Each structure stands twice: as C-alpha cells, then as structure tokens.
Amino acid sequence: MARIEFDRLLEAGVHFGHLRRKWNPNMAPYIFGEKKGIHIIDLNKTGAKLEEAAAAMKNIARSGKKVLFVATKKQAKDIVTEKVKATGMPYVTERWSGGMLTNFGTIRRTIKKMATIDRMKTDGTFQNMSKRERLQVSRQREKMEKNLGSIADLTRLPSALFIVDIVKEHIAVAEARKLNIPTFAMVDTNSDPTLIDFPIPANDDATKSIELIVDTMIAAINEGMEERKNDKTAVDEGGEEEAAEAPETPAATEEVAAAVVAEEPAADSTEENA
C-alpha cells in the first residue's frame, strides 16, 4: 500500500477536530494543537495509523473474509454505498438494528423471510392473495430491504467492521467488542480510540475527509482481493503442471523395468567381452 501524502490529508480537512470542550482525553496522543477553540489532529499520526489499518484490511480481504462497513450519518452514507457496493462487501447505511451481530440468528431468519417473499412473487402465490395482503407483504419486504438489504448475502458474522463515527455507532462498536470482532474506524477528537482495534484519527464530519479514508480502505480491499485471485490462479496452474508431469503408476514403472532387464546383456557376457 502506498502511503497517503500529507498534502492530500490536509486538503481533505482530515485535521479538523471538534471544539476543545467536546474532546475525549484519550485522543490526546493524536492531537497536534488547538486553533480558535478547535482541536487540530496530528496528520503525521493519521498517516501512520491509516497505513497500518490499510495493511490489516488488505490481509483480511486477501484471506477471502468479509468486512462490514457501518456509516449511517448523512455525510457518509452515500459515499459508503457508492464505494463499497463495487467490492461486494456488506454495508449498513440506513440504521443499525440492535443485535445485528449479537443476535445474528434472528437477522438471518429475517433475510430468509425476504427470500420467501421473493419466491412468492415468482411462484404465483402473490397472485392468489388479496390486493390488501399483497400491499402489506410488499411494504414489509421494502422495510426489511431498507434495513438489511445490503447484508442479505452475509451468511456468517463479518470478520471485521469499518465504522465512520464511533460515537454515533456506539451500539455497533459494543456488539463487535462483545464478539471479539476486529474494528477499524475513523475517530474524531470527541471519540475514544481505545475502543477500536485500528483507530484512524480523522475528521468524521467532513465529506472529503470521509471519502479519502474510505477510498484508502477500499483500495486496500481491492488490492487484497486481487492478490487472492492471483494466488488462486498460481495454485491452479501449478496443479495442472503437476498433473501433467505426474510420475508413472507403480504398475507402469514395473513394466518398463522388466523390459529394460530383458534387453540388458547378462553380467558374465559383458565381462567376457571386456
């Protein structure tokens, strides 16, 4: 992963924190100073933490595991939806439903119910229902799609979470910690970075700042997925070569050896000729 340049972080406004009176003391190591009552984040430390998080994210993607992106605040939801959808990773941008991780079995049942409704629309069951029943079922399906549509293909708990604004998404953070799921997050000066495994000190309110950090995470995921693809291709090609150069079976080897012995002159005759 290429390191993000200091100037890019500066231009995106990643360094702007919250008002001094709203700060979390645990963010002190990442604060450079103060200007007009607003804390300024140390971008050198942001760059180092961002690089560390990207490397870990790349390894997760390379292993074929899923990362769940959580960003329900207005400034972040559209960015995350647009950027993450292309990777095939799950994301939550509407509302975090309590128990989405700790009560995952119930969430899976809801997803199965969505699939059942979809089948009803194709197998003719929908046509046999009254207009009012169809409307109720359709509205129920739309509500489930809005809350859970992006994780419909998530068959097991994610291997990690990436969160924008851990203060707003405190329930998601608490559930991930309870289940020992690694967390990546943008932590502003009003946040507690000790709650996160891979904290990235950054402005989590500015659109440009969010976009830059999310872009970096997505680039790391794409790089990891590409390396995983190359690894699988190399293994497949190696398997084909091994199959082509496979040793002969014991029976075939014995036949060849017998033929060689039959054609080989006796040891006595060889010594006499010598």
C-alpha positions as CSV (number, residue, x, y, z in Angstrom):
1,M,0.0,0.0,0.0
2,A,1.3,3.4,-1.0
3,R,1.3,5.9,1.9
4,I,-1.2,8.7,1.7
5,E,0.6,12.0,1.2
6,F,0.4,14.6,3.9
7,D,-0.9,17.3,1.5
8,R,-3.9,15.1,0.5
9,L,-4.9,14.7,4.1
10,L,-4.5,18.4,4.7
11,E,-6.6,19.4,1.6
12,A,-9.4,17.0,2.6
13,G,-9.7,18.7,6.0
14,V,-8.8,15.5,7.9
15,H,-7.1,17.5,10.6
16,F,-10.1,19.5,11.8
17,G,-11.4,18.1,15.1
18,H,-14.3,19.2,17.4
19,L,-14.4,22.1,19.8
20,R,-12.0,21.8,22.7
21,R,-14.8,21.4,25.3
22,K,-16.1,18.3,23.5
23,W,-12.9,16.4,23.3
24,N,-12.2,13.0,24.7
25,P,-8.9,12.9,26.8
26,N,-8.0,9.5,25.3
27,M,-7.5,11.4,22.0
28,A,-4.7,13.5,23.5
29,P,-1.8,11.5,21.8
30,Y,-3.3,12.3,18.3
31,I,-4.0,16.0,18.9
32,F,-1.4,18.4,17.4
33,G,-2.7,21.6,19.0
34,E,-5.6,24.0,19.1
35,K,-6.8,26.8,16.9
36,K,-9.7,29.2,17.7
37,G,-11.1,26.7,20.2
38,I,-10.9,23.7,17.8
39,H,-8.6,20.8,18.2
40,I,-6.2,20.0,15.3
41,I,-5.4,16.4,14.6
42,D,-1.8,15.4,14.1
43,L,-1.8,14.3,10.4
44,N,1.6,12.6,10.7
45,K,0.0,10.2,13.2
46,T,-3.1,9.9,11.0
47,G,-0.9,8.9,8.1
48,A,0.8,6.2,10.1
49,K,-2.4,4.8,11.6
50,L,-4.1,4.9,8.2
51,E,-1.2,2.9,6.7
52,E,-1.4,0.4,9.5
53,A,-5.2,0.0,9.1
54,A,-4.9,-0.4,5.3
55,A,-2.3,-3.2,5.6
56,A,-4.5,-5.1,8.0
57,M,-7.6,-4.5,5.8
58,K,-5.7,-5.8,2.8
59,N,-4.8,-9.0,4.7
60,I,-8.4,-9.6,5.6
61,A,-9.5,-9.2,2.0
62,R,-6.7,-11.4,0.8
63,S,-7.9,-14.2,3.1
64,G,-11.4,-14.0,1.5
65,K,-13.2,-12.7,4.6
66,K,-15.9,-10.1,4.7
67,V,-15.7,-6.6,6.2
68,L,-18.9,-4.9,7.3
69,F,-19.0,-1.1,6.7
70,V,-21.1,0.9,9.1
71,A,-22.0,4.5,8.3
72,T,-25.5,5.8,8.9
73,K,-24.7,9.6,9.3
74,K,-25.8,11.8,6.4
75,Q,-22.4,12.8,5.3
76,A,-21.1,9.3,5.0
77,K,-24.0,7.0,3.9
78,D,-23.9,7.9,0.1
79,I,-20.1,7.7,0.0
80,V,-20.0,4.3,1.6
81,T,-22.9,2.9,-0.5
82,E,-21.2,4.0,-3.8
83,K,-17.7,2.9,-2.9
84,V,-18.4,-0.3,-1.1
85,K,-21.0,-1.8,-3.4
86,A,-18.4,-2.4,-6.1
87,T,-16.3,-4.6,-3.8
88,G,-19.1,-6.9,-2.9
89,M,-18.6,-6.2,0.8
90,P,-21.7,-5.7,3.1
91,Y,-22.6,-2.3,4.5
92,V,-25.2,-0.7,6.7
93,T,-26.1,2.9,5.9
94,E,-29.7,3.3,7.0
95,R,-30.0,2.2,10.6
96,W,-28.0,-0.1,12.8
97,S,-30.5,-2.6,14.2
98,G,-29.7,-3.6,17.8
99,G,-28.5,-7.2,17.9
100,M,-27.4,-7.2,14.2
101,L,-24.2,-9.0,15.4
102,T,-25.0,-10.4,18.8
103,N,-28.4,-11.8,17.7
104,F,-27.3,-12.7,14.2
105,G,-29.5,-15.8,14.1
106,T,-32.6,-13.6,14.2
107,I,-31.2,-11.4,11.5
108,R,-30.6,-14.5,9.3
109,R,-34.3,-15.5,9.8
110,T,-35.4,-12.1,8.6
111,I,-33.2,-12.4,5.5
112,K,-34.7,-15.8,4.8
113,K,-38.2,-14.3,5.1
114,M,-37.2,-11.7,2.5
115,A,-36.2,-14.6,0.2
116,T,-39.5,-16.4,0.9
117,I,-41.5,-13.2,-0.2
118,D,-39.4,-13.0,-3.3
119,R,-40.3,-16.6,-4.2
120,M,-44.0,-15.9,-3.6
121,K,-43.8,-13.2,-6.3
122,T,-42.4,-15.7,-8.8
123,D,-44.3,-19.0,-8.0
124,G,-47.8,-17.5,-8.3
125,T,-48.6,-17.3,-4.6
126,F,-48.7,-13.5,-4.8
127,Q,-51.5,-13.6,-7.4
128,N,-53.7,-15.7,-5.1
129,M,-53.6,-13.1,-2.4
130,S,-55.9,-10.1,-2.0
131,K,-54.8,-6.7,-3.0
132,R,-54.6,-5.6,0.6
133,E,-52.5,-8.6,1.6
134,R,-50.1,-8.0,-1.3
135,L,-49.7,-4.4,-0.3
136,Q,-48.9,-5.4,3.3
137,V,-46.4,-8.0,2.3
138,S,-44.7,-5.6,-0.2
139,R,-44.4,-2.9,2.4
140,Q,-42.9,-5.4,4.8
141,R,-40.4,-6.5,2.2
142,E,-39.4,-2.9,1.5
143,K,-38.9,-2.2,5.1
144,M,-36.6,-5.3,5.5
145,E,-34.8,-4.4,2.4
146,K,-34.1,-0.8,3.7
147,N,-32.7,-2.1,7.0
148,L,-31.0,-5.3,5.9
149,G,-30.8,-5.3,2.1
150,S,-27.1,-4.7,2.0
151,I,-26.3,-7.6,4.3
152,A,-28.7,-10.1,2.6
153,D,-25.7,-12.1,1.3
154,L,-23.9,-12.2,4.7
155,T,-24.2,-15.9,5.7
156,R,-22.0,-15.6,8.7
157,L,-20.6,-12.9,11.1
158,P,-18.2,-10.5,9.4
159,S,-14.5,-10.8,10.1
160,A,-14.2,-7.1,10.8
161,L,-16.1,-3.8,11.0
162,F,-15.2,-0.4,9.5
163,I,-17.1,2.4,11.2
164,V,-17.5,6.1,10.5
165,D,-18.2,8.0,13.7
166,I,-18.0,5.6,16.7
167,V,-19.9,7.9,18.9
168,K,-23.0,7.7,16.7
169,E,-22.4,3.9,16.0
170,H,-21.7,3.1,19.7
171,I,-24.1,0.1,19.6
172,A,-22.2,-1.5,16.6
173,V,-18.9,-0.9,18.5
174,A,-20.2,-2.5,21.6
175,E,-21.5,-5.6,19.7
176,A,-18.2,-6.0,17.9
177,R,-16.3,-5.8,21.1
178,K,-18.5,-8.3,22.8
179,L,-17.9,-10.8,20.0
180,N,-14.2,-10.0,19.6
181,I,-14.7,-8.8,16.0
182,P,-11.8,-6.5,15.0
183,T,-12.8,-2.9,14.4
184,F,-11.5,-0.2,12.1
185,A,-12.8,3.3,12.5
186,M,-12.4,7.0,11.9
187,V,-12.0,8.5,15.4
188,D,-12.6,12.2,15.8
189,T,-11.4,14.3,18.8
190,N,-14.7,13.6,20.6
191,S,-14.2,9.8,20.3
192,D,-12.5,7.1,22.5
193,P,-9.8,5.4,20.3
194,T,-9.2,2.8,23.0
195,L,-12.4,1.1,22.0
196,I,-11.1,0.4,18.4
197,D,-8.5,-2.1,17.3
198,F,-7.4,0.0,14.3
199,P,-8.3,3.7,15.1
200,I,-7.7,6.3,12.3
201,P,-7.6,9.8,13.9
202,A,-9.6,11.9,11.4
203,N,-12.4,14.4,10.9
204,D,-15.5,12.2,10.6
205,D,-17.9,15.0,9.7
206,A,-16.4,16.4,6.5
207,T,-17.4,14.7,3.3
208,K,-14.0,15.0,1.7
209,S,-12.3,13.6,4.8
210,I,-14.6,10.6,4.9
211,E,-14.3,10.0,1.2
212,L,-10.4,10.0,1.4
213,I,-10.3,7.5,4.3
214,V,-13.0,5.2,2.8
215,D,-11.2,5.3,-0.6
216,T,-8.0,4.2,1.1
217,M,-9.7,1.3,2.8
218,I,-11.4,0.3,-0.5
219,A,-8.1,0.4,-2.3
220,A,-6.6,-1.9,0.3
221,I,-9.5,-4.3,-0.1
222,N,-9.3,-4.3,-3.8
223,E,-5.5,-5.0,-3.6
224,G,-6.0,-7.8,-1.2
225,M,-8.8,-9.4,-3.4
226,E,-6.5,-9.1,-6.5
227,E,-3.7,-10.8,-4.7
228,R,-6.0,-13.6,-3.6
229,K,-7.1,-14.0,-7.2
230,N,-3.5,-14.2,-8.4
231,D,-2.7,-16.7,-5.6
232,K,-5.5,-19.0,-6.7
233,T,-4.5,-18.7,-10.3
234,A,-0.9,-19.7,-9.5
235,V,-2.1,-22.7,-7.4
236,D,-4.5,-23.8,-10.2
237,E,-1.7,-23.5,-12.8
238,G,0.7,-25.4,-10.5
239,G,-1.8,-28.1,-10.1
240,E,-2.2,-28.6,-13.8
241,E,1.6,-28.7,-14.3
242,E,1.9,-31.2,-11.5
243,A,-0.8,-33.4,-13.1
244,A,0.9,-33.2,-16.5
245,E,4.3,-34.2,-15.0
246,A,2.8,-36.8,-12.6
247,P,5.0,-39.9,-12.0
248,E,4.0,-43.1,-13.7
249,T,2.0,-45.6,-11.7
250,P,3.8,-48.4,-9.9
251,A,2.5,-51.0,-12.4
252,A,3.7,-49.0,-15.4
253,T,7.1,-48.5,-13.8
254,E,7.5,-52.2,-13.1
255,E,6.6,-53.0,-16.8
256,V,9.3,-50.6,-18.0
257,A,11.9,-52.0,-15.6
258,A,11.1,-55.6,-16.8
259,A,11.5,-54.5,-20.4
260,V,14.9,-53.0,-19.6
261,V,16.1,-56.1,-17.8
262,A,15.1,-58.3,-20.7
263,E,17.1,-56.2,-23.2
264,E,20.1,-55.8,-20.9
265,P,23.0,-58.3,-21.6
266,A,24.0,-60.7,-18.8
267,A,26.8,-59.5,-16.5
268,D,29.0,-62.5,-17.4
269,S,28.9,-61.9,-21.1
270,T,29.8,-58.3,-20.5
271,E,32.9,-59.2,-18.5
272,E,33.9,-61.7,-21.2
273,N,33.6,-59.1,-24.0
274,A,35.6,-56.7,-21.8
